[in-house]
Amino acid sequence: MAVNWTGEILAQLRFYWDDSLWPRLEGLTDEEFHWEPVPGARTVRRGPGGLHQPDSAVPEPQPPPVTTIAWRLGHLVVDVLETRVNWHFGDRTATRGSIDWPATATDARQRLRHAYTVWSEHVQDLDEDALAAPVGGAASPSWADFPMVALVLHVNREVIHHGAEVAALRDLYRARRGR
């Protein structure tokens, strides 16, 4: 029996999206989106060039700092989905620094839904040969020799992992005042 690997991979992501992530983003407010669970939490701020950008540091501190929902959702939107859609299925012009990160809960939700949809549509078009082909120079050098399926599975893990972090931050936000 033949396995539809593309279908199985997308089914995993769709199940998480439909049953966990998207419902947990319902009712997200700007106050909650920007809430700092600890002093100095990483967030998204308007930079000197006018674009909203994430707080970051090189080298990355260990352990990594606590982040806001704005930072986590922005990471999903920009780093995990929009940039990869552009580099693997587009004109390869987008960079983390050239994209205006979402500044509001509404913008983040809309862009996340759009980026998820576009990513899923492109992955749906990958056949077995395309999944087995090397990622190549469209990604960071560390991904170049991996098969495309490794990157697609990595994106699934990132969406699930960071989506769960957003859900936990929402739980903490709600619980902080006994809501």
C-alpha positions in Angstrom: 0.0 0.0 0.0 1.4 3.4 -1.0 1.5 6.1 1.6 0.6 9.7 0.6 3.5 11.3 2.6 2.5 14.9 1.7 -1.0 14.2 2.8 0.1 12.7 6.1 2.6 15.5 6.9 -0.1 18.1 6.2 -2.7 16.2 8.2 -0.5 16.5 11.2 -0.2 20.3 10.8 -3.9 20.7 10.0 -5.0 18.7 13.0 -2.8 20.9 15.3 -4.0 24.1 13.6 -7.7 23.2 13.6 -7.9 21.6 17.1 -5.3 23.4 19.1 -3.6 26.6 17.8 -6.3 28.5 15.9 -9.0 28.0 18.6 -6.5 29.2 21.3 -6.0 32.5 19.4 -9.7 33.4 19.6 -10.3 36.6 21.5 -6.6 37.5 21.7 -6.4 41.2 22.7 -3.6 43.7 22.2 -3.1 44.0 25.9 -2.5 40.3 26.2 -0.5 40.2 23.0 2.0 42.7 24.5 1.8 41.5 28.1 5.3 40.9 29.6 5.1 37.9 31.9 8.4 38.9 33.5 10.3 42.2 33.6 12.5 42.6 30.5 10.7 39.9 28.5 11.5 40.0 24.8 8.8 41.6 22.6 8.3 43.4 19.3 9.1 47.1 19.1 9.1 49.7 16.3 12.7 50.0 15.2 14.7 53.1 14.1 13.7 52.4 10.4 10.0 52.3 11.3 9.6 48.5 11.0 8.4 46.5 14.0 11.2 44.1 14.9 11.8 41.5 17.6 14.1 42.0 20.5 17.2 39.9 19.9 20.8 39.5 20.8 23.9 37.9 19.2 25.0 35.7 20.6 21.8 34.4 22.0 21.8 34.3 25.8 21.5 31.0 27.5 19.0 30.2 28.7 17.0 32.3 26.2 14.9 35.1 27.7 11.2 34.8 28.3 9.1 36.3 25.5 5.7 37.9 25.0 3.0 36.5 22.8 3.8 39.2 20.3 7.4 37.9 20.0 6.2 34.2 19.8 3.5 34.9 17.2 5.8 37.2 15.3 8.4 34.4 15.2 5.8 32.0 13.8 4.6 34.5 11.2 7.9 35.9 10.0 10.7 33.4 10.8 8.8 30.1 10.5 6.3 30.8 7.7 6.5 34.1 5.7 10.3 34.0 5.2 10.3 30.3 4.3 7.4 30.7 1.9 9.3 33.5 0.2 12.6 31.6 0.1 11.3 28.2 -1.0 8.4 29.1 -3.1 8.8 32.8 -4.0 11.4 35.4 -5.2 13.8 34.9 -2.3 13.9 38.6 -1.3 12.5 38.5 2.2 14.7 38.6 5.3 13.9 38.8 9.0 15.1 42.4 9.0 13.1 43.4 5.9 9.7 42.3 7.1 7.5 44.4 9.4 6.6 42.1 12.3 3.0 42.1 13.5 2.3 44.9 15.9 -1.2 44.0 17.0 -3.1 40.9 17.9 -5.4 41.3 14.9 -2.5 41.7 12.5 -0.7 38.7 14.0 -3.8 36.5 13.7 -4.5 37.6 10.1 -0.9 37.1 8.9 -0.5 33.8 10.7 -3.7 32.4 9.1 -2.5 33.7 5.7 1.0 32.4 6.0 -0.2 29.0 7.3 -2.6 28.7 4.3 0.0 29.7 1.7 2.7 27.4 3.3 0.2 24.5 3.3 -0.8 25.1 -0.3 2.8 25.0 -1.4 3.6 21.9 0.6 0.4 20.2 -0.9 2.0 20.6 -4.3 5.2 18.7 -3.3 5.3 15.1 -4.6 7.6 12.4 -3.3 10.5 13.5 -5.5 10.2 17.1 -4.4 10.1 16.1 -0.7 13.2 14.0 -1.3 15.1 16.8 -3.1 17.8 18.7 -1.2 16.6 22.0 0.3 19.5 23.7 -1.4 20.8 27.3 -1.1 17.3 28.7 -0.4 17.8 28.1 3.3 20.5 28.7 5.7 23.6 26.6 4.9 22.8 24.2 7.7 19.7 23.1 5.8 21.1 23.0 2.3 21.9 19.2 2.1 18.8 18.1 4.0 15.8 16.8 2.0 12.8 19.2 1.7 10.8 16.8 3.9 13.1 17.5 6.8 12.4 21.2 6.5 8.7 20.7 6.2 8.7 18.5 9.3 10.7 21.1 11.1 8.1 23.8 10.2 5.5 21.4 11.7 7.5 21.1 14.9 8.0 24.9 15.1 4.3 25.6 14.7 3.4 23.0 17.3 6.1 24.0 19.7 5.6 27.8 19.6 1.9 27.5 19.4 2.0 25.6 22.7 4.1 28.3 24.2 1.5 30.9 23.1 -1.2 28.8 24.7 0.8 28.6 28.0 1.3 32.4 28.0 -2.4 32.9 27.4 -3.1 30.6 30.4 -0.6 32.6 32.6 -2.1 35.9 31.5 -5.6 34.7 32.4 -4.5 33.2 35.7 -2.5 36.1 36.9 -5.6 37.8 38.3 -7.6 34.7 39.0 -9.6 35.0 35.8 
